[in-house]
């Protein structure tokens, strides 16, 4: 279990206004946010890899293998 301490009046007000005592919804929304950030980072890494490929510094794997790998994670 992780505890997050927020020391920002604007954010604290937003949370109290939108969630009140509904910690379940707050937690669910935070999990969605975290998963979105993880996915965004993976997509960014993919774009960075394409740039490296365009420069000729790396070889990309077979697209079908890559898609199969993505599908297996989710």
DOLUMDO-463175 format. One record per residue: z, x, y of N, C-alpha, C in turn; residue number from 0. Coordinates in pm, 1 decimal. Layout:
@n.pz: Z; n.px: X; n.py: Y; ca.pz: Z; ca.px: X; ca.py: Y; c.pz: Z; c.px: X; c.py: Y; marlo: NUM
...
This chain:
@n.pz: 0.0; n.px: 84.9; n.py: -117.9; ca.pz: 0.0; ca.px: 0.0; ca.py: 0.0; c.pz: 0.0; c.px: 88.3; c.py: 122.7; marlo: 0
@n.pz: -84.3; n.px: 54.3; n.py: 217.3; ca.pz: -96.6; ca.px: 130.3; ca.py: 340.7; c.pz: -47.5; c.px: 45.2; c.py: 456.7; marlo: 1
@n.pz: 25.3; n.px: 105.8; n.py: 548.0; ca.pz: 71.8; ca.px: 38.1; ca.py: 668.4; c.pz: -0.4; c.px: 97.8; c.py: 787.8; marlo: 2
@n.pz: -47.6; n.px: 11.5; n.py: 875.7; ca.pz: -116.7; ca.px: 56.2; ca.py: 996.1; c.pz: -34.0; c.px: 13.5; c.py: 1116.6; marlo: 3
@n.pz: -0.7; n.px: 108.7; n.py: 1201.6; ca.pz: 72.3; ca.px: 76.6; ca.py: 1323.2; c.pz: -27.1; c.px: 77.1; c.py: 1438.5; marlo: 4
@n.pz: -27.4; n.px: -31.1; n.py: 1514.8; ca.pz: -120.3; ca.px: -44.2; ca.py: 1626.7; c.pz: -41.3; c.px: -32.8; c.py: 1754.9; marlo: 5
@n.pz: -79.9; n.px: 62.3; n.py: 1838.7; ca.pz: -12.9; ca.px: 82.9; ca.py: 1966.6; c.pz: -114.6; c.px: 62.4; c.py: 2078.2; marlo: 6
@n.pz: -168.4; n.px: -60.5; n.py: 2083.2; ca.pz: -268.4; ca.px: -94.6; ca.py: 2182.4; c.pz: -250.7; c.px: -242.9; c.py: 2213.9; marlo: 7
@n.pz: -207.7; n.px: -271.5; n.py: 2334.9; ca.pz: -176.2; ca.px: -409.8; ca.py: 2371.7; c.pz: -295.4; c.px: -503.3; c.py: 2356.7; marlo: 8
@n.pz: -413.6; n.px: -456.5; n.py: 2392.9; ca.pz: -532.9; ca.px: -540.7; ca.py: 2384.2; c.pz: -562.5; c.px: -579.4; c.py: 2238.8; marlo: 9
@n.pz: -554.3; n.px: -480.6; n.py: 2149.2; ca.pz: -579.8; ca.px: -506.8; ca.py: 2007.5; c.pz: -468.9; c.px: -593.3; c.py: 1948.2; marlo: 10
@n.pz: -344.9; n.px: -565.5; n.py: 1983.3; ca.pz: -233.5; ca.px: -646.3; ca.py: 1933.1; c.pz: -249.2; c.px: -791.9; c.py: 1976.5; marlo: 11
@n.pz: -287.9; n.px: -814.3; n.py: 2101.3; ca.pz: -307.9; ca.px: -950.1; ca.py: 2151.3; c.pz: -422.1; c.px: -1018.7; c.py: 2074.8; marlo: 12
@n.pz: -531.2; n.px: -946.0; n.py: 2053.4; ca.pz: -644.4; ca.px: -1001.0; ca.py: 1979.7; c.pz: -601.6; c.px: -1045.7; c.py: 1839.9; marlo: 13
@n.pz: -527.3; n.px: -960.9; n.py: 1770.2; ca.pz: -482.2; ca.px: -993.2; ca.py: 1634.3; c.pz: -389.6; c.px: -1115.0; c.py: 1635.5; marlo: 14
@n.pz: -294.0; n.px: -1115.6; n.py: 1727.6; ca.pz: -200.8; ca.px: -1229.2; ca.py: 1734.9; c.pz: -274.7; c.px: -1357.3; c.py: 1768.6; marlo: 15
@n.pz: -370.0; n.px: -1349.7; n.py: 1860.9; ca.pz: -444.7; ca.px: -1467.8; ca.py: 1904.2; c.pz: -534.1; c.px: -1521.5; c.py: 1792.2; marlo: 16
@n.pz: -601.1; n.px: -1432.4; n.py: 1720.7; ca.pz: -698.2; ca.px: -1474.8; ca.py: 1620.0; c.pz: -638.5; c.px: -1498.0; c.py: 1481.6; marlo: 17
@n.pz: -529.8; n.px: -1430.6; n.py: 1449.4; ca.pz: -474.0; ca.px: -1440.5; ca.py: 1314.3; c.pz: -333.3; c.px: -1499.1; c.py: 1310.0; marlo: 18
@n.pz: -260.4; n.px: -1488.2; n.py: 1417.6; ca.pz: -121.9; ca.px: -1535.6; ca.py: 1415.8; c.pz: -45.8; c.px: -1468.3; c.py: 1303.4; marlo: 19
@n.pz: 9.5; n.px: -1546.8; n.py: 1213.0; ca.pz: 82.6; ca.px: -1493.2; ca.py: 1097.6; c.pz: -2.1; c.px: -1492.0; c.py: 970.8; marlo: 20
@n.pz: -131.8; n.px: -1516.0; n.py: 984.2; ca.pz: -221.7; ca.px: -1521.7; ca.py: 868.4; c.pz: -263.5; c.px: -1379.7; c.py: 827.7; marlo: 21
@n.pz: -171.6; n.px: -1312.0; n.py: 761.0; ca.pz: -198.9; ca.px: -1173.0; ca.py: 721.8; c.pz: -305.7; c.px: -1162.9; c.py: 613.1; marlo: 22
@n.pz: -323.0; n.px: -1268.5; n.py: 534.8; ca.pz: -424.7; ca.px: -1266.0; ca.py: 429.6; c.pz: -564.1; c.px: -1257.3; c.py: 490.9; marlo: 23
@n.pz: -592.4; n.px: -1341.2; n.py: 589.7; ca.pz: -723.4; ca.px: -1337.1; ca.py: 655.9; c.pz: -743.5; c.px: -1205.7; c.py: 730.1; marlo: 24
@n.pz: -639.3; n.px: -1157.7; n.py: 794.2; ca.pz: -647.4; ca.px: -1029.9; ca.py: 864.5; c.pz: -682.1; c.px: -918.0; c.py: 766.6; marlo: 25
@n.pz: -616.2; n.px: -916.6; n.py: 653.6; ca.pz: -642.5; ca.px: -814.5; ca.py: 551.9; c.pz: -783.6; c.px: -827.9; c.py: 496.5; marlo: 26
@n.pz: -826.0; n.px: -950.7; n.py: 467.7; ca.pz: -961.1; ca.px: -971.3; ca.py: 415.7; c.pz: -1066.7; c.px: -925.0; c.py: 515.1; marlo: 27
@n.pz: -1047.1; n.px: -955.3; n.py: 642.6; ca.pz: -1142.6; ca.px: -911.1; ca.py: 744.6; c.pz: -1141.9; c.px: -758.9; c.py: 758.6; marlo: 28
@n.pz: -1025.9; n.px: -698.0; n.py: 745.7; ca.pz: -1019.3; ca.px: -551.9; ca.py: 753.4; c.pz: -1090.9; c.px: -488.4; c.py: 634.8; marlo: 29
@n.pz: -1075.2; n.px: -548.3; n.py: 517.0; ca.pz: -1144.4; ca.px: -496.3; ca.py: 398.0; c.pz: -1295.5; c.px: -506.4; c.py: 416.3; marlo: 30
@n.pz: -1342.1; n.px: -618.9; n.py: 469.1; ca.pz: -1485.3; ca.px: -634.9; ca.py: 496.1; c.pz: -1531.4; c.px: -528.2; c.py: 595.1; marlo: 31
@n.pz: -1453.5; n.px: -504.6; n.py: 699.7; ca.pz: -1486.3; ca.px: -401.5; ca.py: 798.0; c.pz: -1495.9; c.px: -264.4; c.py: 732.0; marlo: 32
@n.pz: -1398.1; n.px: -230.3; n.py: 650.0; ca.pz: -1396.5; ca.px: -98.7; ca.py: 585.2; c.pz: -1516.5; c.px: -82.5; c.py: 492.3; marlo: 33
@n.pz: -1547.5; n.px: -186.3; n.py: 413.8; ca.pz: -1662.3; ca.px: -179.4; ca.py: 323.4; c.pz: -1792.6; c.px: -166.2; c.py: 401.4; marlo: 34
@n.pz: -1802.5; n.px: -234.8; n.py: 514.7; ca.pz: -1921.1; ca.px: -224.5; ca.py: 599.9; c.pz: -1936.2; c.px: -83.0; c.py: 653.6; marlo: 35
@n.pz: -1827.0; n.px: -23.0; n.py: 694.2; ca.pz: -1831.1; ca.px: 114.8; ca.py: 743.4; c.pz: -1874.0; c.px: 211.3; c.py: 633.5; marlo: 36
@n.pz: -1821.8; n.px: 191.5; n.py: 513.1; ca.pz: -1861.1; ca.px: 277.0; ca.py: 400.3; c.pz: -2010.4; c.px: 264.3; c.py: 372.7; marlo: 37
@n.pz: -2060.3; n.px: 142.2; n.py: 372.1; ca.pz: -2202.5; ca.px: 119.4; ca.py: 348.3; c.pz: -2286.3; c.px: 179.6; c.py: 460.2; marlo: 38
@n.pz: -2242.9; n.px: 163.4; n.py: 584.3; ca.pz: -2314.6; ca.px: 221.7; ca.py: 698.1; c.pz: -2322.4; c.px: 373.7; c.py: 685.8; marlo: 39
@n.pz: -2214.9; n.px: 435.1; n.py: 641.7; ca.pz: -2214.7; ca.px: 581.1; ca.py: 623.8; c.pz: -2312.1; c.px: 623.2; c.py: 515.3; marlo: 40
@n.pz: -2319.6; n.px: 545.4; n.py: 407.1; ca.pz: -2413.4; ca.px: 576.8; ca.py: 299.4; c.pz: -2557.7; c.px: 562.7; c.py: 347.9; marlo: 41
@n.pz: -2584.9; n.px: 460.1; n.py: 426.7; ca.pz: -2719.4; ca.px: 440.9; ca.py: 481.0; c.pz: -2754.3; c.px: 555.4; c.py: 574.8; marlo: 42
@n.pz: -2659.1; n.px: 596.1; n.py: 658.6; ca.pz: -2683.6; ca.px: 708.3; ca.py: 749.8; c.pz: -2714.6; c.px: 835.5; c.py: 671.1; marlo: 43
@n.pz: -2639.5; n.px: 858.1; n.py: 563.5; ca.pz: -2667.0; ca.px: 975.9; ca.py: 479.8; c.pz: -2807.6; c.px: 969.2; c.py: 423.1; marlo: 44
@n.pz: -2851.5; n.px: 849.4; n.py: 386.0; ca.pz: -2986.6; ca.px: 832.6; ca.py: 334.4; c.pz: -3091.6; c.px: 866.8; c.py: 438.4; marlo: 45
@n.pz: -3071.4; n.px: 820.0; n.py: 561.7; ca.pz: -3165.3; ca.px: 852.8; ca.py: 669.1; c.pz: -3166.0; c.px: 1002.3; c.py: 698.8; marlo: 46
@n.pz: -3047.3; n.px: 1063.1; n.py: 695.3; ca.pz: -3039.2; ca.px: 1208.1; ca.py: 716.3; c.pz: -3115.1; c.px: 1282.3; c.py: 606.8; marlo: 47
@n.pz: -3105.8; n.px: 1231.7; n.py: 484.5; ca.pz: -3176.2; ca.px: 1293.7; ca.py: 372.2; c.pz: -3327.5; c.px: 1282.1; c.py: 390.3; marlo: 48
@n.pz: -3374.1; n.px: 1167.8; n.py: 441.0; ca.pz: -3517.1; ca.px: 1150.0; ca.py: 466.9; c.pz: -3564.2; c.px: 1249.6; c.py: 572.9; marlo: 49
@n.pz: -3483.4; n.px: 1269.3; n.py: 676.5; ca.pz: -3518.4; ca.px: 1366.9; ca.py: 781.4; c.pz: -3530.4; c.px: 1506.9; c.py: 722.0; marlo: 50
@n.pz: -3437.0; n.px: 1542.2; n.py: 633.6; ca.pz: -3442.0; ca.px: 1673.7; ca.py: 569.2; c.pz: -3566.2; c.px: 1685.2; c.py: 482.0; marlo: 51
@n.pz: -3602.4; n.px: 1576.1; n.py: 414.6; ca.pz: -3723.6; ca.px: 1574.6; ca.py: 332.5; c.pz: -3846.8; c.px: 1596.5; c.py: 420.2; marlo: 52
@n.pz: -3849.9; n.px: 1528.3; n.py: 534.5; ca.pz: -3963.5; ca.px: 1542.8; ca.py: 625.4; c.pz: -3976.1; c.px: 1685.9; c.py: 677.0; marlo: 53
@n.pz: -3863.9; n.px: 1753.6; n.py: 692.7; ca.pz: -3865.8; ca.px: 1893.8; ca.py: 736.1; c.pz: -3905.5; c.px: 1986.4; c.py: 622.1; marlo: 54
@n.pz: -3902.9; n.px: 1933.6; n.py: 500.0; ca.pz: -3936.6; ca.px: 2015.5; ca.py: 383.8; c.pz: -3820.8; c.px: 2096.8; c.py: 330.6; marlo: 55
@n.pz: -3698.0; n.px: 2064.2; n.py: 371.3; ca.pz: -3581.6; ca.px: 2141.9; ca.py: 327.8; c.pz: -3518.1; c.px: 2089.3; c.py: 198.9; marlo: 56
@n.pz: -3551.9; n.px: 1964.2; n.py: 159.9; ca.pz: -3500.6; ca.px: 1910.4; ca.py: 33.4; c.pz: -3610.1; c.px: 1828.0; c.py: -34.8; marlo: 57
@n.pz: -3593.3; n.px: 1807.2; n.py: -163.5; ca.pz: -3680.6; ca.px: 1718.5; ca.py: -239.6; c.pz: -3603.9; c.px: 1591.1; c.py: -269.0; marlo: 58
@n.pz: -3670.6; n.px: 1477.1; n.py: -254.7; ca.pz: -3606.6; ca.px: 1350.6; ca.py: -286.1; c.pz: -3626.3; c.px: 1318.9; c.py: -433.6; marlo: 59
@n.pz: -3530.2; n.px: 1247.8; n.py: -489.0; ca.pz: -3541.7; ca.px: 1208.0; ca.py: -629.4; c.pz: -3638.7; c.px: 1090.7; c.py: -639.8; marlo: 60
@n.pz: -3672.9; n.px: 1056.8; n.py: -759.4; ca.pz: -3761.1; ca.px: 944.6; ca.py: -786.8; c.pz: -3701.2; c.px: 817.1; c.py: -727.3; marlo: 61
@n.pz: -3781.5; n.px: 738.8; n.py: -655.4; ca.pz: -3732.9; ca.px: 618.0; ca.py: -588.7; c.pz: -3676.0; c.px: 517.2; c.py: -688.1; marlo: 62
@n.pz: -3738.8; n.px: 500.8; n.py: -803.1; ca.pz: -3687.8; ca.px: 406.6; ca.py: -902.1; c.pz: -3551.3; c.px: 449.0; c.py: -954.5; marlo: 63
@n.pz: -3533.6; n.px: 579.2; n.py: -977.0; ca.pz: -3402.7; ca.px: 628.6; ca.py: -1020.2; c.pz: -3297.8; c.px: 602.9; c.py: -912.7; marlo: 64
@n.pz: -3336.8; n.px: 625.3; n.py: -786.8; ca.pz: -3245.5; ca.px: 604.7; ca.py: -675.1; c.pz: -3204.2; c.px: 457.7; c.py: -666.0; marlo: 65
@n.pz: -3300.8; n.px: 366.1; n.py: -676.6; ca.pz: -3269.6; ca.px: 223.3; ca.py: -670.1; c.pz: -3181.8; c.px: 180.3; c.py: -787.0; marlo: 66
@n.pz: -3207.9; n.px: 233.3; n.py: -904.8; ca.pz: -3124.8; ca.px: 201.7; ca.py: -1020.8; c.pz: -2982.1; c.px: 249.4; c.py: -998.5; marlo: 67
@n.pz: -2969.5; n.px: 366.9; n.py: -939.6; ca.pz: -2836.1; ca.px: 421.7; ca.py: -910.4; c.pz: -2762.2; c.px: 333.6; c.py: -810.5; marlo: 68
@n.pz: -2830.9; n.px: 287.7; n.py: -706.7; ca.pz: -2768.8; ca.px: 199.9; ca.py: -608.7; c.pz: -2722.4; c.px: 68.9; c.py: -673.5; marlo: 69
@n.pz: -2806.8; n.px: 9.8; n.py: -754.8; ca.pz: -2773.7; ca.px: -116.6; ca.py: -819.0; c.pz: -2653.1; c.px: -101.9; c.py: -911.5; marlo: 70
@n.pz: -2639.8; n.px: 12.7; n.py: -977.1; ca.pz: -2530.5; ca.px: 30.4; ca.py: -1072.4; c.pz: -2395.4; c.px: 40.7; c.py: -1003.7; marlo: 71
@n.pz: -2392.9; n.px: 83.1; n.py: -876.6; ca.pz: -2266.3; ca.px: 95.1; ca.py: -804.1; c.pz: -2214.1; c.px: -40.0; c.py: -757.6; marlo: 72
@n.pz: -2300.7; n.px: -137.2; n.py: -741.7; ca.pz: -2259.7; ca.px: -265.9; ca.py: -687.1; c.pz: -2289.3; c.px: -372.4; c.py: -787.0; marlo: 73
